[in-house]
Amino acid sequence: MRQQYVFTTLTLLILFSLSCSTTLAQAPALAPAPSGPTNVTKILEKAGQFTLFIRLLKSTQVANQLLGQLNNSNNGMTVFAPTDNAFSSLKSGTLNSLTDEQKVQLVQFHIVPTYLTSSQFQTISNPLRTQAGDSGDGKFPLNITTSGNSVNITTGLTNTSVSGTIYTDGQLAVYQIDQVLQPLQIFAPRPPAPAPAPAKSKNKKATTVADSPDVTPADNSKAATLQNVGLFGVAALVIALSL
């Protein structure tokens, strides 16, 4: 009887141990940590044919700015990415002729600080403001129009269209374009307004008037004539009395 009791107890302990092991084995794995903000340069690298634009994004530090903005902004971003062929169509030496500030502005001109779907292009308000800044005439105007499924982009110097969607996730949209967007502020700056002409001085005229005599030569002649007439009258009166 005692042996049977011991056997039963051992059996229960073994079953309990197996049950605990099975429960632990069936516990769900931990969920993976959420991924960081979307990396624009990696998206372009995966798509291919955007080597020159990636190089500009990195050399100007705009790529790092995008990482921070995508992580801290609820507005999202829209990037118009020119292909390598688009840069090749520029005049030779164009990029090398730009200052560091102009290169930053050129890259920022391809970035809109809001997330735009292809359907939103149909109702957008022009000129569209980019990260380059002032969208006024002669600065960094970017105008988007649609015709059916075609999305056209004009800058005053460049006229191109969106040729494809590279990436979209509800926060970031990256569209392919086949020409580099050239802003007026960099490639056709307006000459500065001419300086206003100096105001003419009025002091000289006032001095001339102040220094002029009260009696003009004509007035002096008239006064002399009257004096002569008076003398002649007195002489005639004296002669009449003497007669």
C-alpha positions as CSV (number, residue, x, y, z in Angstrom):
1,M,0.0,0.0,0.0
2,R,2.8,2.3,0.9
3,Q,4.7,1.5,-2.3
4,Q,1.5,2.3,-4.3
5,Y,1.2,5.7,-2.4
6,V,4.8,6.6,-3.2
7,F,4.4,5.6,-6.8
8,T,1.2,7.7,-7.1
9,T,2.9,10.7,-5.5
10,L,5.9,10.4,-7.9
11,T,3.6,10.1,-10.8
12,L,1.7,13.3,-9.8
13,L,5.0,15.2,-9.4
14,I,6.2,14.1,-12.8
15,L,2.9,15.1,-14.4
16,F,3.0,18.5,-12.7
17,S,6.5,19.1,-13.8
18,L,5.7,18.3,-17.4
19,S,2.7,20.5,-17.2
20,C,4.7,23.5,-16.1
21,S,7.3,22.9,-18.8
22,T,4.6,22.8,-21.5
23,T,3.0,26.0,-20.2
24,L,6.4,27.8,-20.3
25,A,7.1,26.5,-23.8
26,Q,3.8,27.8,-25.1
27,A,4.3,31.4,-23.8
28,P,4.2,33.9,-26.6
29,A,7.4,35.6,-27.7
30,L,8.0,39.3,-27.0
31,A,6.8,41.7,-29.7
32,P,9.7,43.2,-31.6
33,A,10.6,46.8,-30.7
34,P,9.1,49.4,-32.9
35,S,11.3,50.5,-35.8
36,G,12.8,54.0,-36.0
37,P,11.8,56.7,-38.4
38,T,11.8,55.9,-42.1
39,N,15.2,56.5,-43.7
40,V,14.8,58.3,-47.0
41,T,18.3,57.6,-48.3
42,K,17.8,53.8,-47.7
43,I,14.5,53.9,-49.6
44,L,16.3,55.6,-52.5
45,E,19.2,53.2,-52.4
46,K,16.8,50.3,-52.6
47,A,15.0,51.8,-55.6
48,G,18.3,52.5,-57.5
49,Q,19.1,55.3,-60.0
50,F,19.2,58.0,-57.4
51,T,22.9,58.1,-56.5
52,L,23.5,61.8,-57.1
53,F,20.4,62.9,-55.2
54,I,21.4,60.6,-52.3
55,R,24.9,62.2,-52.3
56,L,23.4,65.7,-52.1
57,L,21.1,64.6,-49.3
58,K,24.1,63.4,-47.3
59,S,26.6,66.1,-48.1
60,T,24.2,68.9,-47.2
61,Q,23.0,67.1,-44.0
62,V,19.4,67.3,-45.2
63,A,19.2,63.5,-44.8
64,N,19.7,63.8,-41.1
65,Q,17.2,66.7,-40.9
66,L,14.6,64.5,-42.5
67,L,15.2,61.7,-40.0
68,G,14.5,64.1,-37.1
69,Q,11.5,65.7,-38.8
70,L,9.8,62.4,-39.6
71,N,10.3,61.3,-36.0
72,N,9.0,64.5,-34.4
73,S,6.4,65.9,-36.9
74,N,2.8,64.8,-37.4
75,N,2.6,66.5,-40.8
76,G,4.8,64.0,-42.7
77,M,7.0,64.7,-45.7
78,T,6.8,64.5,-49.5
79,V,10.0,64.2,-51.5
80,F,10.4,64.7,-55.2
81,A,13.5,62.6,-56.1
82,P,15.3,63.4,-59.4
83,T,16.9,60.4,-61.1
84,D,20.6,60.3,-62.1
85,N,19.6,61.0,-65.7
86,A,17.9,64.1,-64.5
87,F,21.1,65.4,-63.0
88,S,23.0,64.4,-66.1
89,S,20.8,66.6,-68.2
90,L,22.0,69.7,-66.3
91,K,24.6,71.9,-67.9
92,S,28.1,70.6,-67.1
93,G,29.5,72.1,-63.9
94,T,26.2,73.3,-62.6
95,L,26.4,71.6,-59.2
96,N,30.0,72.6,-58.7
97,S,29.2,76.2,-59.3
98,L,26.8,76.3,-56.4
99,T,27.7,77.5,-52.9
100,D,27.1,75.2,-49.9
101,E,24.1,77.3,-49.0
102,Q,22.6,77.0,-52.5
103,K,23.1,73.2,-52.5
104,V,21.1,73.0,-49.3
105,Q,18.4,75.2,-50.8
106,L,18.3,73.1,-54.0
107,V,17.8,69.8,-52.0
108,Q,15.2,71.5,-49.7
109,F,13.3,72.7,-52.8
110,H,12.6,69.1,-53.6
111,I,11.0,68.5,-50.2
112,V,7.4,69.5,-49.1
113,P,6.9,69.6,-45.3
114,T,3.6,67.8,-45.5
115,Y,2.5,64.3,-46.6
116,L,0.8,64.4,-50.0
117,T,-1.0,61.6,-51.7
118,S,-1.4,61.5,-55.5
119,S,-5.1,62.4,-55.2
120,Q,-4.2,65.5,-53.1
121,F,-2.3,67.0,-56.0
122,Q,-5.6,67.7,-57.7
123,T,-6.8,70.1,-54.9
124,I,-3.5,71.6,-53.8
125,S,-3.1,75.4,-53.5
126,N,-0.3,77.0,-55.5
127,P,2.4,78.1,-55.1
128,L,3.3,75.2,-52.9
129,R,5.7,76.0,-50.1
130,T,8.8,73.8,-49.9
131,Q,11.5,73.5,-47.2
132,A,13.6,76.0,-49.2
133,G,11.4,78.8,-47.9
134,D,9.6,81.8,-49.5
135,S,7.4,80.6,-52.3
136,G,6.7,84.1,-53.7
137,D,7.4,85.1,-57.2
138,G,11.1,85.2,-57.9
139,K,12.1,83.2,-54.9
140,F,11.2,79.5,-54.6
141,P,7.7,79.1,-56.2
142,L,6.6,75.5,-56.9
143,N,3.4,75.0,-58.8
144,I,1.6,71.6,-59.3
145,T,-1.2,71.0,-61.7
146,T,-2.9,67.8,-62.8
147,S,-4.4,66.6,-66.1
148,G,-6.1,63.3,-65.7
149,N,-3.6,61.0,-64.0
150,S,-0.6,63.2,-64.9
151,V,0.9,65.4,-62.2
152,N,2.9,68.4,-63.6
153,I,5.4,70.4,-61.7
154,T,6.7,73.9,-62.7
155,T,9.2,76.2,-61.1
156,G,9.5,79.0,-63.6
157,L,12.5,77.3,-65.1
158,T,11.7,73.6,-65.0
159,N,8.6,71.9,-66.3
160,T,8.4,68.2,-65.5
161,S,6.0,65.6,-64.2
162,V,5.8,62.8,-61.6
163,S,6.8,59.6,-63.4
164,G,6.2,57.2,-60.5
165,T,5.7,56.5,-56.8
166,I,8.8,55.2,-55.1
167,Y,7.4,54.9,-51.5
168,T,4.4,55.8,-49.5
169,D,3.4,54.8,-45.9
170,G,0.9,57.5,-44.7
171,Q,3.7,59.7,-43.3
172,L,6.3,59.8,-46.1
173,A,5.7,59.9,-49.8
174,V,8.6,59.7,-52.3
175,Y,7.9,60.4,-56.0
176,Q,10.2,60.1,-59.0
177,I,10.8,63.0,-61.3
178,D,12.9,63.1,-64.5
179,Q,14.2,66.7,-64.2
180,V,16.0,68.5,-61.4
181,L,13.7,71.2,-60.0
182,Q,15.5,74.5,-60.6
183,P,14.3,77.4,-58.4
184,L,14.4,80.9,-59.7
185,Q,16.3,82.2,-56.6
186,I,19.3,80.1,-57.4
187,F,19.4,79.8,-61.2
188,A,17.8,83.1,-62.3
189,P,18.0,85.5,-59.4
190,R,16.5,88.9,-60.0
191,P,19.0,91.9,-60.0
192,P,18.7,94.2,-57.0
193,A,16.5,97.2,-57.3
194,P,18.5,100.4,-58.3
195,A,19.2,102.8,-55.5
196,P,16.9,105.9,-55.4
197,A,18.2,109.1,-56.9
198,P,19.4,111.7,-54.3
199,A,16.8,114.4,-53.6
200,K,17.6,117.8,-55.2
201,S,18.6,120.5,-52.7
202,K,16.4,123.6,-52.5
203,N,18.8,125.6,-50.3
204,K,20.6,127.2,-53.3
205,K,17.5,128.6,-54.8
206,A,16.3,130.0,-51.5
207,T,19.7,131.6,-50.9
208,T,19.6,133.2,-54.4
209,V,16.2,134.7,-53.7
210,A,17.3,136.0,-50.3
211,D,20.4,137.7,-51.6
212,S,18.7,139.5,-54.5
213,P,18.2,143.3,-54.0
214,D,14.8,144.7,-53.2
215,V,14.8,147.1,-56.1
216,T,15.5,145.8,-59.6
217,P,17.4,147.8,-62.3
218,A,14.1,148.5,-64.0
219,D,12.8,150.0,-60.7
220,N,15.8,152.2,-60.4
221,S,15.4,153.6,-64.0
222,K,11.7,154.4,-63.2
223,A,12.6,156.2,-60.0
224,A,15.2,158.3,-61.9
225,T,12.7,159.3,-64.5
226,L,10.2,160.5,-61.9
227,Q,12.9,162.5,-60.2
228,N,13.8,164.3,-63.5
229,V,10.2,165.1,-64.2
230,G,9.8,166.7,-60.8
231,L,12.9,169.0,-61.3
232,F,11.6,170.1,-64.7
233,G,8.3,171.1,-63.2
234,V,9.9,173.2,-60.5
235,A,12.1,175.0,-63.0
236,A,9.1,175.8,-65.2
237,L,7.2,177.3,-62.2
238,V,10.1,179.6,-61.3
239,I,10.3,181.0,-64.8
240,A,6.6,181.7,-64.9
241,L,6.7,183.6,-61.7
242,S,9.7,185.7,-62.8
243,L,7.6,187.0,-65.8
